[in-house]
């Protein structure tokens, strides 16, 4: 395939996926930040939005977990006596516990972080059994007796990885906004 053929192929492919991208773009609420956030955080948050729009749901979940970890670490440095070197030793689970104890995150936010962390770990470590169990827990009967592929590529655009990607992207954006959305 030469460059011109590849270009035509990509244009046709983009045309086929355009309606889905527009639909997903409309699912994301616009956010205006009231103060400057760290450059890396900005890059990650905007990339997660783009990934959701483009349909890269697995990447959205993984990147959302990374963003939350960065958010918590950044807030721990701002609100505690710890240094960046000390904070970098903590896992996401440990950061969530500490952030909760320091009242940086609420009970509900900590619970969501724990769920996100477990999903990230199941995806990263490719544990089909855990994914199937999580899908049955989250989406009930529609996932009884089905394999992990249906969680990762649901037959309908309402459940599985798509719903989780939207949920955790929204949570990550909300948490980011809470920390950077208004001037202190």
N, C-alpha and C positions, 0 to 999 in steps of 0.2 A: 504494500500500500504506500503510495507516495503522499506527499504533504497535502496536495489538493484533494485527493480521495479521503484522506483522514479528516480534513476540514469539513467536507460534505457529510461524512459519517457523523461527526460531532454535532453539526447543525441539526441533522435529522434526529439524533438522539436527544439533544436539548429540547427540540420541539415536542417530542413525545412526553417529556417529563415536566414541561412547563406548567401545566395545570396543577400537578401535584405540588410543585414548588411554590406556586402562588397560594395554594390552600394552606400549606405549612407556614408560609410567611405571615399569613393573616392570623394564625394561631398564636403568634408571639406578640406580646404586648410591648409597645414602645417604652423605653426607659430613658430618663434624662438624669444624669448624675450631677449632683450639686457641688462636688469637689473632685479634684483630680485623683484618679486611682493609679496605682503603680502600673507602669507601661506593660509589664508582663501580664498583669491581671486583665488589662484592657484587651490585649491581643487574644488572650484565651477566651474571654467572654464573647467577643465579636466572632471568633472562630467557631465557638460552640453554636452560636446563632446560625452562622452560615452552614455548618454541618447539618443542623436540623433541617433547614430549608432544602438542602441538597439530598436529604434522605439518608444520611450516614448516622443512623440511630445508635448503633453500638459505640461509635466514636463519641457521640454526644454524652452518653452515660459515663464513659471513661474520662472524658475531659471535664465533665461536671464534677466528678469526684476529685480530680486534680485541682480544680478551681476552688472547691470548698476547702481542701487541705491548705492551699495558699492563703485563702481568706482567714482561716482560723489561725494559721501561723502569724500572719500579719497583725491580726487583732491581739494575739497573745503578746507580741512584742510591744505594741502600743499600750496595752492595759496591764502589763505585769512587769516585774523586775527582770525577766529572763532575756537573755541575748538570743540573737538569731542562731548562733551555734548550738545553744541549749535546745531551742525549739526544733531545730532540724533533726534531732534524734528521735522525736516522737512520731509514731504512726498516726494515721488518720483517726483510728479508734482512740488512741491516747489523747490526741488533740481535742476530740469531741468531748471526752470525759472532763478534761481540764477546763475547756471553754464553758462547759455546763456548770462546773463548780464555781467558776469565776463570774457566772451570770452573763457571759457573752452571748450564749445561745439559750433559748428556752427549752423546756422539756420536750415540746413538740418538735422543735428544730433538731434537737439531739436525736430524737427517734428517727426523724427523716434522714439524718446523716448516717445513722447506723444502718438503715435500710439501703441507702445508696452505697455504702461501703460494702455490704454483703453482696449486692448485685454486681458491683465492680469486681469483687474478688471472684464471684462465680463466672463472670465473663472473661476475666483475665486468665483464670486458671482453667477455663474451658470445661467446667464440670456440668455435663448435660443433666445429670440427676438433680443437682441443685437448681438449675434453671427450670427444669420441668416442675419441681416442687414449688418454686417461687411463683411460677406462672399459674399453677393450680390455686395457690393461696391468694394471689392477687386477682385472678380473673375467673375463678370458680369453675363451674361445670364446663365451660367452653374449652377448657384445657385438660379435661379428664381423659386419660388414656392416649394423649398425643405426645409426640416427640418434641425435642427442643427446637427443631427447625420451625415449627409453627409459632413458637415464642419469638424467634428471631425474624421470621418472615410470616406474620399472621395473614390469614386468608382475607380478613377484613382490616381496614385501616383504623381500627379502634382499640385494639388490645396489644398485648405483648410488648415487644421492645419499643414500638412506636409510642404507646401510651406512657411507658416508663421514661423514655427519652424526653417527651414533652413535660412530664411531671418534674423530673429532676432538673431539666433546663430551667423551668419556671422557678423551682426552689432556689437554684443557684443564682438566678438573676435577682430574685427577691432578697436573698441574703446579701448579695453584692450591693444592691440598692440600699439596704438597711445600713450597711457600713459606710457607703460612699455617696449616698443619695442626697444628703442635705449637708449644708455647711455646719460645722461644729461650733 
